Amino acid sequence: MQAPHPPRPPYPPHSGVTATESDRHLVARLRDPDGGHHAVALLLARHWRATYDYAAICLAAPGDSAAMVATAAFRHVLRRLTGGAVGGALRPQLLVAARETVREWAADEAACAVLPELSRPSGGRGLRAVKSMTSEKRLLAERAFQALPGAFQCLLWHTEVEAEPITIPSGLLAMDAAGAEGTLEQAREQFRAGCVRAHRELAPSGECRYYNRLLDVPLRRGGTLLPDVRQHLRACRHCRQAAEQLGHFDGGLHVLLAEAVLGWGARRYLDSRPARAAAGPAAAVPGAHRASGPAGLARGGRRGIAGTAGAGAFSGRTGPWRGHGHAHGYGNRHRTALAVAVGLASLVLLATVLAAKGWTADRAAASAPRVTWGASGDPARRAVVAPEAPSASASENSGRTMAHHPSGPNR
């Protein structure tokens, strides 16, 4: 005889936004009138601090103006993604949006009159004068990173640039840590393969294309470049820059990624990362800087790559946002648009409330260790780190002195 009631499952039902939800899923929930506010709160908790810090770097000043830039960056990126745009990892998108917001505002005379920080030579005015944010020496890496799937971008950015443990990006992707470790190796290998491919595709001559593999393989294996390759490097800037970028895969990948994606203030952003500051000077100094001359490029290193280019479920050009953000039917479009508007409005309101309550107070006032959020409320996914002490990079203007960055809402 069948029981009148089925047995209860051994676990409670899931409801609402949980700590295991990926950034991709939270962005999709912005379209939900019931879950949009919770999604906004979690996205802010995960990414506000870093976005604010970089906004302060771009403005050369922390404070309310940096908070406004960070809020505008969130609004721009989330509106674009909920509108159906395909993007990569969320953190780099937010940082680039903050930089571009400062550039656009600095070109507006009315905005400069209201926000004097936009007129600083080391801030908005300097940004506006730069023709290209990506240095010629980082074009191959930029092209390779943009071609990566969003999951690969997320894993590389958070482990290399942010110097966070694998549990942070795995939480942002809703992956288990073991699977994220294997995928990270695939990401490194595919990123390197993308740099090699970009060198070949952008080669100015057939001779450069001929030396493509002869340049990559010795550097990958830690061997010595052939004499004719070294001679070619002395005369060819394109191949010399390619060799320098490939050299960063042996311990300096964080510098290569930050300079390729951000450009402006990349070194200062690296210095501002809480996990990197907590790890000490060893984490802040690149492990493999190559000399600019061919002699410094004669030897390379190998990182021990386990995966192969193009392997895994994340291979291809489809990032984690693909397939999300579209209305499910013509009858729901009005309701969806209203939900997105409500979610974005709550973002602006919440950011304003956080700033008003002192979430962006001076970092010197913070004496306790901070928590870097990767996946919201799960304590196992938090990395407690000491307050960072940002320092100006020797490669940038020594005259730029940054005030301490505020801690943001994710403390």
C-alpha positions, 0 to 999 in steps of 0.5 A: 500500500502506498504511503499517504505522504512521500518521504521528506528529502534529507535536505531543505529546499533551496529558495532565494539567492544562495551562496552557491549562485554564480555571477552569471545567475545573479545577473540573470536574476536582475530581471526578476522583480522578487529576486533582483534586489538580493542579486544586486546586494550580492553583486555589490558585496562581491565586486564593489570593493575592487571597482571602487579601488580602481575608480579611486586610482583612475581619479587619483583620489578616493572619496565620494567621486570614486563611489559615484564612478563605481556606481556608474560602472555597475549600472552600465555593465549590469544594464548591458548584460541584462539587455542581452550583451555577451560578456566575459568575467564580471570583475574585469568588465566592471574595472574597465567600465570604471576607467571609461567612465572617468575618461568620459566624465573628464571630457565633459566641462560641466562634470569637471566643474562639479568634480574637480578630481576629473581635472587632475593630470594624474587622474581624469585629465591624464586618462583623457589624453591617452590615445590607447589604454593598451600599450603596444607591448600588451596587444597580444595578451589583450587580444588573447584574453578577450578571446577566452571564455568567460569562465577562463577569464574569471579564473585567471583574473581572480587567481593571478591579478587578485591573488585570491585562492581558487575557492573565490573564482570557483564560488563566482562560477558556482564550480567545485574547487577541484574542478576549478583547479583543472579548469584553471590549468586549461585557462593558462594554457589557452591564454598562452596559445592565444598569445602565440596565435595573436603573434602569428596573426598580427605578424608584419612579415612572413619571417615573423610567422616562420619564427612563431613556433621557434619562439614559443617552444623554447620559452615554454620548455625553459630552453635557449632560443636558437641563434638565428631567433635571437638575431631576429629579435634584435631587429624585430620589435613585434617578435621581441615584444611577443617574447617578452609577453610569453616570458611573463607566463613564468611567474609574472602572469599577474602583471601581464594580465593587469597591464593588458586589460586595464592599462592605466594604473595597472601596477597600482591596482595590483598593489591595492589587492588585499590578498596580495598585500597580505601575502607579503612582498613576494606576491607583489613582485613579478617572478619573471621580468625579462630584460628588454634586449634579446639577451634577456629573452634567451631563456624562458620557463615552464609552469607545468601546464596540465591541460591543452588548448581548447580542451574542456567544456569551456572551450570556444568563444561562448562566455558565461553570459551567452543565452541570458538576458533575453525576454522569454516572450513578447508578452513578458517584455514590459514586465522584464524591462520594469524588473531590470529598471527596478534592479538597477535603481536599487543598485544606485540606491544601495550604493548611495546608502553604503556611501552615506553610512561610511562604507567608503570611509578612509582605509586608515580607520580600519584596523581589523582584518578584512574579508575578500568575498568570492561567494557571498555568505559561505565562510568557507569561501572567504579569505581573511586578509590583512589591510593592504598598504598600497604603494606607487609603482616605480614604472609609473609617475613617481609623483602620483601619490595615492591616498589610502583606498576605502574598504568598500562594502565587502568587509 
